[in-house]
């Protein structure tokens, strides 16, 4: 889609924390981000990138109306991948946006057309509360039928002139990132994150630090490293990720280079299900997976965290 600028673009200092550019607005839904690409004015054509958690449908519709006017659905929905926190709101949104197509990488189709679950998460890695609780996270499959279409083979992005998609697997088989050549804006999905998504504390505070993909759902660590190397080679000037605030400025390429240089020592877990051997998948879904690591400790810690939080929230209030 062609976009036309009718207002003075916002400077970096005027952008909201999760927005990547004047025409790439970001919004956090609990702990995951979605992006609205299009000039913010009533009637402007726009595209939604990812769909967040299921309870975020209302917030997405409200934000879209604020940016682009009422009764103005997106021209398309682009998915970086199909994990539950990136597609959760699709079902309620599609009931209203009845003619809006969804685009994803062909290797994501099994998980978006009801053929296969994702490889299970690995709560034994990551070392934080989010990781410990990941055994409870849904792995699908979702079934959006023919509403989901494969991204064009030539790398172009439907409805977004000047953008291209890049296959960035590792976190998910068909994970993609979106890049605009003109101003080197990057939407990286979970190829890397702008906060430590394994840690509940970092998630709650949105502490700004560059990390690899969320460890508990990453099924191929060497592919994940290669994906970050490919994105670093683009020399992006601003980036929006699935988790954490937007990163803007000349420091971003150096941050990515540093992440790549220390990836094996800082990001790749020493143990865990997928640390030494990746899961193998194809267009039909899972082909084979390494044997699971015992989840007893991770599950016990996760349950303990939940019970402790409930006791603190409710028991503590009764004593006050």
N, C-alpha and C positions, 0 to 999 in steps of 0.2 A: 504494500500500500504506500502511496505517496503521502508524505507529510509536509505541511507548509507551516513555516513559522510566522505568526502574526503578532507575537508579543516579544519583548526583549527577553532573551534567555536568562534564566537565573544563574548566578555565579555559584561556585562550589559552597561558599559560605551561606548562601540562602537556601540550599537544598536541605530537605529533611534527612534524618539520619540514615534511612534505608534507601533513599533515592540515589540513582547512579548518574543521571543527567537530567537536563530540564524536561526531556520527553521520555524519561525512563523512571517512573515513580515506583518506589518500593514500599511494602507494608509488611509488618511482622504480625503473624497470627500465632499467639502463644510462644512458640519457639522456632517457627519456620517462616520464611519470607516468600511473598509472591510479588510479581512485577507487572506494571501496566505500561505498555510501550505505545506512545502516541502523543501528539501535541495536546496539552490540557486545555481544551475549550469545548463548549457544547457542540455536539454533532461531529466531532473529530473522529476519524477512524482509528481504531486501536486494537492491540493484541494483548492477551493475558498470557504470562509465562508462569506456569505451575499454578496449582490450585489449593495448596495448603491443607489444613486439617478440615474435617467434616463440619465442625462447628463454625468455620470461617466463611460460609457462603454468604450470610447476610452482610458481613463486613466488606467482602469483596464487592457485592452489588452496591453498597453504599459508597465505597471509595470510587468505584467506576462512575457512579452518577455525579459525584463531586467533580471528578476530572473531566468527564466527557458528556455530561448531560443525561437526563432521564431517557429511558427507552432507547438506549443506544448500546446494543450488545457488541461484544468484540467480533472482529472479522475472523479470528481464529484463536484457539488455545494451544500454546506450545508447551510441551512437557520436556523438562530436562531428563526425567526418568519417572518411574511409576510407583515409587515407595509410598506408603500410606500417608505420610505427611506432605506429599507433593500432589496427590490426586484426591484427597479426602473430600473436598467440597465439590468435585465434579458432578456427582449424581444430582444434588439439588440444583446446581447451576444449570445443568443441561435440561432440566424440566422447564426452565424459563427460557433459556437460550436454545430453542429447539432446532435451529438450522446452523448452529456454530460447529465447524469441524474441529477435531483435535488432531494434532500432529506429534509423532514420536518416532524414535529410531526403530527400524524393523526388529531389532533384537529385544525391544521392550514389548512387542506385540503379544507374546504368550501370557504376559502378566496383566495386560490390559484388555485381552479378549477372552479371558476365562480359561485358558489352557493350562496354566502352570502357576504354582506358588513361586515366590522368590526363594532362593536359598535362605535358610533360617539365619537369624542374627547370631552373633557370637558374644554373649554377655561376659565371657571370660577375658575380653580385651577392653582397653580404654581406661580402666581404673577409676571410673567416676560413676556417680549415681545414675546418670542417663544410660550408661553402658550396662550397669548391673540390672537395670529394669527392662532392658531391651528384649528379654525373652518373652515379654508380654506383648510386644508390638506386633500388629498384624502383618502378614506377608502376602495377603491376597489369596487367590487372584481376583482382580476386578474384571468386569465384563462390560465394556462400553461398545461392543460390537463394531459395526462398520462406521460408527462415529469417529473411530480412531483410524487415522491414515498414516502411512509411512512418510517421513520427510523425503523430499526430492533427492535423488541420487547425486545431483550436481552440486549439492551443498548449499543451494539457495534456501531461503526461509520464506514460506508462504506468507503473503500480505506484508512483508517487511523488506522493502527494497534497501539495498546497501548492507544487509546483514548476511551472514553465513553461519551454518551450524558446523560444529566440529565434534567428531566422535571422541569422547573422553571417558572410556570405560575404566573399571576398577571397582568403583563403588557400586555400580550396577552394570549389567552387560551392555545395555544400549544407552548408557548415560551420554548426554550431549551438552555442549555449552554453545552459547550464541555470541557472536562477535560482529561489531560494526566497524568496518575498516576506516570510515571517514574520520572518526574521532577516537578510535580504539577503545570503545566501550565494550565491556565483557560481562555477560551473565553466565556465571560459572556453575550454577546449580550446586551440587555437593562435590564437585571435583576437588575443591578445597573450601575451607570454611574460614570465616572471619572472627570466630570465637571457638573456644574448646567445647565442641558439642558433646563430648563424652562426659563433661562435668556439669552437674545440675547448678552449681554455684555460678559457673561462667554463663550458663544459659540464662539464669535469672538476672544476673547483673549485666549481661551482654559485654563482658570484658573483651576488649579489642585486642586480638592476637591472631596471627595467621597460622592455620593448621591444615593438615590433610583432611580427607573425607572422614565423616563419623566412623570410628573404628568398628563399632559393633555391627554395621551393615556392609562393610567393605569386604568383598569376596575375592579380590585379586590385587595384592599390594604392589606388585611390580607394574601391572597395567596402570594402577592409580598414579604411581610415580611418573611413568611415561606421559600420562595425560597432563599432569602439572607442568612437566617440561615443555610440552607442546603449547600450553597456554602461556607460559613464561616467555616463549619465543615470539609471541605476538606483541610483546612490549605494551601491554594495556595501560591506559592512563586512569581508568576507573573500573571498578568491578563490584557487581552485586552477587552475593552468594546465597545459598539456601539458608544459611544460619549465620547470624552476626550482622553488624552494621556495614553499610557500603564503605568501600575503601577508595579514596580518590587522591590523586596527586602523584608527583614524580617518584615517591618512595615505593610505589606498588611494584614495579619491576624488580627492584632490589629485594623486596620482601619475598617475592616469588623465587628469585634465585637462591636466597638463603634457605627457603623451605625445601627446595630441591636438593641443595648441598647437604642438608642435615636430615633428609627424609628417612633414610634407613635407620639412623640412630634415634631420632626423636618420635617418628610417627609409626613405623612398622613394629607391631608387637612382637615380643620375644616368643611368646607361645600363642595358643589360640587355634581355632579350627582352620583358618585360612592363611595363617602367617607363613607357612612353608609351602603349602600346596593350594592353588586356587580352586574354586568351584568352576566346573566347565558347563557351559550352556550353549544352546543354539536357537534357531528360529522357533523351535517347539517348546523350549524351556530348559529345565535342568537335564544335563546329560549324566554327570557324576559329581560327587562331592567328597572331600576328605572326611574321615571319621570324626565325629563330634568329640570335643573336649568335655570333661565333666562340668556340668553347670551347677552342681549342688551348692558350691560356695557362692557363686554369683546370684543364684536364685535366693539363697538364704539372706544375703545382704540386701537384695532388692526388696524382698518381703519385709525385712526389718526396717528399711527406710520408709516404706509405705506405712507400716504400723506405727512407727515412731512419729511420722508426720501427722497421722490421724489423731494419735494420743495428744500430741502437742496442740493441735488446732482445737480439738474439742474438749479434752480433759483439762487442758490449761485454762480454757475459757470458763469452765464450771468452777474452778478454784478461785478465779478472780472475783 
